[in-house]
Amino acid sequence: MGARRASALRKEAHLHGDARLEEACAYALTIKIFALKSLQSILREQPDKRPGLKALPSLTPAHENPRGAHYFADEKDHSTC
């Protein structure tokens, strides 16, 4: 199965050029896409070339755990029944 995927990647490089394949792969990695079909879609649709549509930043903000370790300490101290 790996040989088929490698062959498909070589075909895409032949069709689109090595530089374009590298760009598409870099874009796919930034949005955590690893499927060959998705990479082929990126090469075909060129979402990475559209103005203003670069990889989106993570929607999860960096923060400290607001509850802290004491909240998750021993559960028998936090009985709800």
C-alpha positions as CSV (number, residue, x, y, z in Angstrom):
1,M,0.0,0.0,0.0
2,G,2.9,2.4,0.7
3,A,4.3,1.8,-2.8
4,R,1.0,2.9,-4.3
5,R,0.9,6.1,-2.3
6,A,4.5,6.8,-3.2
7,S,3.6,6.3,-6.8
8,A,0.6,8.6,-6.5
9,L,2.8,11.3,-4.9
10,R,5.3,11.0,-7.8
11,K,2.5,11.4,-10.2
12,E,1.3,14.5,-8.5
13,A,4.8,15.9,-8.5
14,H,5.0,15.2,-12.3
15,L,1.6,16.9,-12.8
16,H,2.1,19.9,-10.6
17,G,5.8,20.2,-10.1
18,D,8.0,19.5,-7.1
19,A,7.8,23.0,-5.7
20,R,4.0,23.0,-5.9
21,L,3.8,19.6,-4.2
22,E,6.1,20.8,-1.4
23,E,3.8,23.9,-0.9
24,A,0.7,21.8,-0.8
25,C,2.3,19.3,1.7
26,A,3.5,22.2,3.9
27,Y,-0.1,23.6,3.9
28,A,-1.6,20.2,4.6
29,L,0.7,19.8,7.6
30,T,-0.3,23.1,9.1
31,I,-3.9,22.1,9.0
32,K,-3.1,18.5,10.1
33,I,-4.2,16.8,7.0
34,F,-2.5,13.6,6.2
35,A,-4.7,11.8,3.6
36,L,-3.5,11.5,0.0
37,K,-7.0,12.3,-1.3
38,S,-7.0,15.5,0.8
39,L,-3.6,16.4,-0.6
40,Q,-4.8,15.9,-4.1
41,S,-7.8,18.1,-3.3
42,I,-5.4,20.9,-2.1
43,L,-3.4,20.6,-5.3
44,R,-6.6,20.8,-7.4
45,E,-8.5,23.5,-5.5
46,Q,-5.5,25.5,-4.3
47,P,-7.0,26.8,-1.0
48,D,-3.5,27.8,0.1
49,K,-3.2,30.2,-2.8
50,R,-6.4,32.1,-2.0
51,P,-5.8,35.5,-0.4
52,G,-6.6,35.6,3.3
53,L,-7.2,31.9,3.7
54,K,-4.0,30.7,5.3
55,A,-4.0,28.0,8.0
56,L,-6.2,29.0,10.9
57,P,-4.6,29.4,14.3
58,S,-5.6,27.0,17.0
59,L,-9.0,27.9,18.5
60,T,-8.0,26.6,21.9
61,P,-6.4,29.5,23.8
62,A,-3.3,28.9,25.9
63,H,-4.2,29.1,29.6
64,E,-3.4,27.8,33.0
65,N,-5.7,25.2,34.5
66,P,-8.1,27.4,36.4
67,R,-9.1,24.7,38.9
68,G,-5.6,23.7,39.8
69,A,-4.4,20.4,41.2
70,H,-6.3,20.6,44.4
71,Y,-9.6,20.4,42.5
72,F,-8.6,17.0,41.1
73,A,-7.1,15.7,44.3
74,D,-8.8,12.9,46.3
75,E,-12.4,12.4,45.0
76,K,-13.7,11.3,48.4
77,D,-13.1,14.9,49.6
78,H,-15.6,16.1,47.0
79,S,-18.5,13.8,47.5
80,T,-21.7,14.9,45.8
81,C,-24.1,12.3,47.4
